Structures are given as structure tokens and as C-alpha cells.
Amino acid sequence: MIDVTMYVVGHPSSTIRNASSECDVILVNVVEPAVNRMVERRGYYRPVVIPAGFYRGSVHDTRSFGLNATLVTSDKLSEDIVYEVVRAVFEDFPKFKTFHPAFKILSKTEMVTLGLTAPLHPGAAKYYKEAGLL
């Protein structure tokens, strides 16, 4: 029996879904002042809400925090290849958002500007400028 555990993961998580299908689970809110301080100090965090019913036993929305994910590559990768990868994602953005439930909340503008943990690759910057995102 586990009384309490903390698991930082993107949602939906099959691990949490599996655990919540095997036993009673109560998701606990992470209080907003603490989350706000963390977001201010570390731009790669953001406040999130796990919707009610997302996991068995979660009958109310749960306030928590999440991470911005960043695709990182070497600066040695050619500008053309990075440009084409970014273009492929952004030119068919509605389809990209269907590849994982966590992608549903993504917006192009936020992907380009929020919580970047590495400098933009010249190929990505080139596409973003052409698309009017930078």
C-alpha cells in the first residue's frame, strides 16, 4: 500500500492510468503560489490543469505544474534538415497535434517562444521568421 507518491510526468501517462485502474487514486492540487514561484524562476515550467475524469478516481480538475518540452539537436546538424523538420511539424500542425494527447494543448506561438532551454538552431529560426512566428 502506498499512501502518497509524487510523479512528475506529462499527461496522459500510461503509468498513472495503469495505477489508477488498479487502486483508488486521489490527485492532489499543487498550490498555485508555489507553482507561480517555480514558473517565474524556471521558464520551462508552466501551470497546468489535469481535467476531471482524466484518471479513474479524479472527479475534480487538479491544478499542478508541467514542463515545456524542447526538441534539441546539435548545432552541427545542417540548417536545411532542421528547417525541413520544423516545417513538416508546423505546416501540418493539426495532424501533428493528433499524434499524442499531450499535443492537443500546443500552440505554434507558445512552442516558439515559451520556456526555450537552448538557443534556436538557425534552421528553426529561419522557418519561424518565414512563417511570421518570430
C-alpha positions, -999 to +999 in steps of 0.1 A: +000+000+000+013+035-009-002+064+010+015+092-011+037+094-041+048+122-064+053+115-100+063+143-124+053+132-159+035+145-190-002+137-192-017+115-202+006+090-185+001+052-190+018+046-157-007+068-138-036+054-158-025+018-150-020+026-113-054+043-112-071+013-128-057-010-101-065+010-069-082+041-057-062+073-066-067+108-055-048+135-073-039+164-051-037+201-062-003+217-061-010+251-046-007+280-070+017+303-051+043+276-051+037+268-088+038+305-097+072+310-079+086+279-097+073+291-131+089+326-125+122+311-116+123+284-142+107+293-175+104+257-187+077+250-161+041+261-165+008+259-146-014+231-159-048+216-151-054+178-152-090+176-162-115+158-140-120+122-152-086+120-169-077+092-145-101+069-126-109+085-092-101+121-103-136+137-100-123+173-100-099+193-121-064+191-105-041+221-105-005+212-109+026+221-130+040+208-162+071+210-183+076+226-217+094+200-238+121+212-262+134+193-292+172+198-291+198+190-317+235+197-323+245+229-340+263+207-364+231+194-380+225+212-412+202+242-414+183+226-443+175+194-423+163+213-392+143+237-414+125+208-430+118+191-397+103+222-382+084+230-415+069+195-415+056+199-380+042+234-384+028+230-419+006+201-409+001+213-373-035+199-369-022+164-378+008+168-355-014+176-326-032+142-330+000+121-325-002+123-287-029+136-264-004+160-247+000+177-280-037+189-281-029+220-260+001+231-281+000+264-299+026+274-325+033+307-309+040+292-274+061+265-290+084+291-305+086+315-275+079+298-242+105+281-220+132+275-246+160+257-229+185+260-257+193+286-284+173+283-315+190+264-343+195+286-374+172+263-394+144+266-369+148+303-367+147+306-405+114+288-406+099+307-377+108+340-393+094+330-427+061+318-410+059+351-391+063+334-357+094+353-348 
